[in-house]
Amino acid sequence: MTDSTPKNVEQYLEQLRSALADADAAMRQDALYDAEEYLRAELAGNPGQPESEVLARICNSYGAPDEVAEVYRQREETVNEAMRMPARPVQDSALARFFGIYLDPYAYTSMFFMLLALPTGVIYFTVVVTGGALSLGFMILIIGIPFFLLYLGVIRLFAFLEGRLIEAFSGIRMPRRQPYEQKDKPILTRIMEMLTDSRTWLSMVYMLLKLPLGIAYFTAVVTLVSLSLGFIFGPFGEVTTDFDLGQPILEGWSSLILVPIGVLLLTASLHLFRGVMRIHANISKGLLTQVGE
């Protein structure tokens, strides 16, 4: 055993965290959770043995922190390659890049996510507000603590599921596993850890913000897509009319000028949806990923 060999789980995780300092935050969090779960299980399977000796054996078999970090980097590359959507063809001209958005699958998944943001935002807002109010009300009863633990557990579960949804619709890496929980810890200790975990409160903030964001996203998508399709198909179906006068905005062949305007608007809208999804995913990653991991 060398001087750099970790003497306890905390030192092992700290060395692993340092070895993955330049890695993606979500991947680093998953690696730390995986490693902690394995280390705790090994310690539980060797009761009575000094923790330093168990850690020394783990470093020889499971791997030292720097070796484990390299394994995770290689695994991440393999998984990302398997999950990556077909790349959009590289375009040379600005015009080709502008209209090339139609070949980007994430443009359409981003639009669908923005539509889905409204119903999920309603669910999240209801869970956070109603669950929080009930938790405070139940604190004077014997079921108060179990209900509060359940409430925090639901918040974490929804935050995890939201992260998986965001990664699927945006392609941006999010946490892929739930945090490790030591089941043998006293209830009050577990409550204090959840209360002092920044992820708990940031997840609640995210869920509360999802409702107003969902309303804005849904409104933007419906308005822009409807207007674009109306311009494109209106001249052919005579649906682009002035509702007050009941007369077409443009008559005859002159109405066809609305078609290219609609195409340009729809193309720009897809770029907007893709950009909004990227911004939303990166902000969500900061809120739903463990701070300092």
N, C-alpha and C positions, 0 to 999 in steps of 0.2 A: 504493500500500500504506500503510495507516494504522498507528498505533502498536499498535492492538488486533489487527491481523492476525497470526495465529499464525505463528511462524517455523519450527516443526517439528511433527511428528505429535503429540508429547506435549502441546504447548501447545494444539493444536486439540482434542484429546480432553479436556483439562482444561477448556477453555472450554465444550465441549459438555456435559460433566458438570455444570458449574455452571448452565448454561441449563436443564438437566433436573433440578435439585436437588429440586424439589417433585413430580416425576413418580413413577410407580410404579417400584419398584426393578428389577423384571424387565424392564419396558419400557426403562428407562434402560440396563440391561446390554446388551440386544439392540441398541439404537441405537449404543452405543459399539463393539460388535463389528462392526456393519455399517460404521460410519464408518472404523474402523481398517483393515478389509479393503480398502475402496475407496481409502483414502489410501496404503496400502502398495503396492497394485497400480499406482496412478498414479506413485508414486516409482520403482517397478521399471521402468515403461514409459518413463521419462525419465532414463536413466542419465547421469551426468556433469553434470546441471543442479543448481544450488544448491537445497537443499530449501525454502528460503524462497520462491524464485521459483515453484516448483511449487505450494506451498501457496497463494500469492497467486492463481494462476490457478484453483486448485480453489475458492477462496472466491468467485470471480466466476462460476464455472460450476456447481459442485456446490452451493455455498451456504456462507455464513459459519456458524459454530456456532449462533448464535441462530436463524438462518433454518432450518437443518436441524432444530433442536429443535422448532420450530413445525410443520414438516412431519410429524415423527414423532408429535406430539400429535394432529394431524388424522387421520393414518393409523390411530392407535390407536383413536380414536373410531369410525372407519368399520369396522375389523375387529371391534371388540367388539360393535358393533351387529349385524353379520352373524352372529356366533357366539353371540349371547345366546339362551338358551332362552326360550320363551314365559313371560312374567311371570305369576306367580300373582295372581289377582284380589285387589284390596285389600279386606280385611274390616274392618268397623267394630267388631264386638263381639269380646270375648276368646274366647267360645265358637266363633265362626266362624273366628277365627285359629287356634285350637287344632286344629279338625278340617280346616282348610284345608290342612294339611300333606299331605293325600292328593293335592292338586292341584300340589304342588311336585315337579317331576321330579328335582331334586337330592336329595330325600329317598330316592328309590329308587337313584339312582346312588351315593349315599353308603353305603347298605347294601351294595351290590355291591362297592364299593371295600374295605369292611371285611372282606368275605368273601375278596376277592382278596389282601388284605394278608398272609395266612398263606403261600400258596405263593410269592408274590414275596419275602416276608421270608426264607424258607428259601433261595431262590436267591441273594439278596443276601448273606446271612450266609455261605453256602458260598463264594461268589466272593471276598469280602473275606478271610476266614480262610485258605482254601486258597491263594489267589493270593499273599497276603502271606507265608505260610510257604514256598511254592515260590520266591518272589523272593529271600528271604533265603538259601535253600539254593543257588540258582543263581548267587549273587554271586561265588563262587569259580571259576565256569566262564566260558567265552567267551560263552555265551548269556545270561549274567546280566543285562547292561544291556538288550539288546533285549527280553528277557522282562519286565523291570521296567517298561520304557516301555509295552509292551503291556498290562501289568496296570493301570497308571495310566490308560491310554486306555480300558480297559474300565470302570473305575470312573467316569470322566467320562461315558462313553456311557450307562451305567445310570442315573446321576444325571439326565442330560438326559431320558431316556425316562421316568423316574419323575415328573419335573416335568410332562411332557406328559400323563401319566396323571392326575396330580392335577388339572391344569387341566380336563381333560375331565370328570372326575367331580365336581368341586367348583365350577367356574366361576371360581375365583380365578386371576388372571393369574400365569403362571410363565414362565421363560425359554423362548423359542421358537426359539433357534438356538444352535449349538455355539460355543464361544469361538474366536476367530481364532488360528491358529497359524502362525508364520513358519517355513516349511519349510527355509529356508536357514540357520537357526541351528544352531550346533554341538550335538551330542547332549548333551554335559555341561551346556551352557547351558539346554537345554530341560528336562533333568532337574531342575536347580536351580530353574527357574521353577515347575515342577509341585510340587516339594517345599516351596517357600516360598509357594505359593498356598493360602490358607486354605480355598478351596473343595474342594481335594483331600481334606484331612483331615476337613472337616465332612461331605463326602459319605460318607466311610467311616463316620463316627459315625452318620449317618442310617441307612445300610444295616445296621449292626450292631443299631441300635435297632428296626429294622423287624420283626425276628423276634419279640421279646417283645411288641411292640405288635400284631403280626399275630395272635399266639395269643390275646391279650386281646380284640381286635376280633372275631375269628371266634367265640370262645366266647360273647361278649355277644350277637352277632346270632343265632346258632343258639339260644341259651337263651331270649332274649326273644321271638323270632318263634315258636318252637315252643310256648312257654307261652301266648302270646296266641292262636294258632290253636287250641290245645287247648281253651282256655276257650270260644272262639267256637263251634267245631264239636263239641266234646266232648259236650254235652248231647244233640245230635242223633244222634251216632254211638256214644254210650255208650263213649267212649274215656277219659274222665277218671275213672279208677278208682284205688282204693287198692291198690297192688301186694301189700301184705302180706295184706290180707283178701280181695282179689278182689271187693270190693263197690264200687258207685258212691259217690263222695263225697257227692253229693246225689241224691236219688231223685225221680222224677216231675217235676211242674212246677217244683218248687223249684230244680231244677238249671239252669233258664233264667237264674237270677241271675248265673250265670257268664258269660253272653254279653256283657252290657254291661261287665263287668269286663275281659273279653278285648279288647273294642273300645277301651276306655280305655287298656289296657296297650299295645296295638299302636300307637295314636296317639301315646302318650308315647314309645314306642320310636323311632318315625320322627323325632320331634323330637330325641331323643337322638342318633340316627345323623347327622342333619344338623348338629347342634352339634359333635359329635366331628370330623366331616369338616372343618368350618371351622377348628377349632383345629389339627387335624393339618396342613391346607394352609398355614396361616399360619406355623406352626413350621417346616414343610418349606421354605417360601419363604426364611426366614431362614438355613437351613442350606445350601440348594442354589443360592442367588443369591450372586454375587460380593460379598464384604464391601467396602464403600467404593465400589461402582460406582453 
